[in-house]
Amino acid sequence: MANSKSIQSAIKSDKLESLFNSKDFKVLPKVGELIEGKVLYASKKEVLIDINKITVGVIRGYELYDESGETEGIKIGDNVSATVMEDENELGQLELSFRHTGHKKAWDKLEKIQKTEETVDASVTDANKGGLMVKVGGVMGFLPVSQLAPEHYPRVEGGSKTKILEKLSNFIGKNIKVKVLDATEEEDKLIVSEKETVRERQEKIISKYKVGDVIKGEISGVVSFGAFVEFDDGLEGLVHISEIAWQRIDDPNDYLTEGQKVETKIIEIDDSKISLSIKQLIGDPWVGVEKKYKVGSIVKGRVLKTNPFGVFIQLDEDIHGLAHISELSDKIVRDVNDIVEIGKFYDFKVLSVEPKQHRLGLSMKAVNSESTSKKSTKNKKEESEPEEKVEEKKVEEKKPEEKKPEEKKVEKTVKKEKKKEPEEKVEEKKVEEKKPEEKKVEKTVKKEKKKEPEEKVEEKKEEKAEEKKVEKNK
């Protein structure tokens, strides 16, 4: 009995296995799997799909959006592809997505276009200061302003970003032929280029030129970093701001204007990029500059421009130098504008000259310290002069000024008159100047004169005494 049951179970398992292995057996798809089916119903809100006659899938809402554009305008009976998002919803249906499927298909197609370098249409949907927002096969991408064809590049005087945006906005709603530069699905990044579509034609024209050739053209645009020159059959090159003139330039508009005819030299060709130079057709003023401005010499220069690290100085029309902030004063400088003023001339000492690098180093503090040291040296010399010289100077200072001939004559006359003084005065002087003996006699006489009154007093006393005696006798 047990044996018969095991035999029957074995027979059943064999039938199930053969059923699974048969071609007619169909299994429900799994989440994330790509399926194909026939449209049973289609509207703007949802689409129903028959999946191998074993179940029904539904696509609705946001999942109806298809980046590849393949499901646009579908109708009942059409065969479509979709991705399984859920194996069963509240109605027992599979939840499907056109969006996910279309996204995958669209990126696969873009990667293929990038590899084959195929030219495709891109519709411009928006613009910003950096470029254009475009849609390629339902996928949103970006076309940088640097990747526009030369004829579409927004050449704006002064490089105003607002004006650039105004020009770029004119492309909104238009189609542009582009090539895919980068298509990365994981980063959702699509970068395209219009310039690449004309590269082949440009390369054929460019092949006629080589570095060193001199060409004539017209300024097609002036920007903050240089100027564009159009020449030959639609070719365009850039004269960088550093290649306009030998001296320092802050604004190319000060030297070049749109429509101006110029002669330039080709200094570099990089694929379709052509670099030009105007200054290289002019003699280099830095040749031999070390003889004109010798290291250690004092020169006068005008302040052209100031910045946080120093001051640019114009020594002449072509030669400019730099005075670093540390070379402006012996004291700490917070702001160079506290030391110098733009447009004014100052004295500088030449610290270094590098003709090949077109560099010339200047110092203001070296000039000031040099003049200060000279003054101190002079003072020290004066202090250390020998005492003899100092005494000589004092004597010289005390010497009377030389008198004129007339004054000398007057002095002689006065002296003669003094010699001829009257004899009377001389006698008087002699009398005044008595001998010591005479002076002694005079003193004795004076003493005697003082004694005379005393004797007279005694005589008077005696006379009075006699008179009293006479009166008593009477």
RAZI-V455499 format. One line per field, one symbol per residue. phi: phi as a letter, one per 20 degrees, with the letter a starting at -180 (. if undefined). psi: psi as a letter, one per 40 degrees, with the letter a starting at -180 (. if undefined). burial: + if it has 24 or more other C-alpha atoms within 12 Angstrom, else -. A space follows every 50 residues. Layout:
phi: ???
psi: ???
burial: ???
//
This chain:
phi: .fffffffffffffffffffeffffcdffefneeccbdfebbbfebcdce dlmdacdccbmffffcffmfefmfbgnfecdbdfdbfadfdmefedbegf fffffffffffffffelfececeedabcferdeccclndfbcdfgfdffg fdffedfnmfffffffffffegnedcfcceebcdfgeldcdccefffdgg ffffffgfdbfofdcdbcfeadcfdqbeceblenfbcdefgfdebfefce cgffdccfnfecdcdfdaccleedddbeffedgffefmffefdffneecd bdfebdbgercedeebfddcccdfgfdebfefdecfffdccgneebecdf ebccgfelcbecbefffffffffffffffffffefgfgfffgffffffgf ffefgfffgffffffffffeggfgfffgffffefffffffgfffgfffgf fggfffffffffffffffffffff
psi: ddddddddddddddddddddeidehhihiiheihiiihhdihaddihhhh hffdihihhibdeehhddedehfiiheihiiihhdiehaeeeihhihddd dddddddddddddddefihiihhhdiiaeeaihihhfehhahhideeiid eehghhhefhdddddddddeeheiihhiihdhghddefhhhihddddedd ddddddeeiiheihihahheihideaihhhiageihihhideedidihhd hdeediihehhihihheihgbehhhihddeeiiheehededdgiheihih ihhdiiideahhhhdaddhiihhideedidihhdhdeedihheiiihihh dihgddefihhihddddddddddddddddddddeiiddddddddddddhi ihiidddddddddddddddfiiddddddddddgiiddddddddddddddd ddddddddddddddddddddddd.
burial: ----------------------------+----+++++++++---+++++ +---++++++--+++++++++--+-----+++++++------++++++++ +++++++-+++-++----++-+++++++-+++++++++++++++++++++ -+++++++-----++-+++-+----++++++++------++++++++++- -++--+--+-----+-+++++++++++++++--++++++++++++++++- +++-++++---++++++-+--++++++++------+--++--+---++++ ++++++---++++++---+++++++++++------+--++-----+++++ +++++--++++++++++--------------------------------- -------------------------------------------------- ------------------------
//
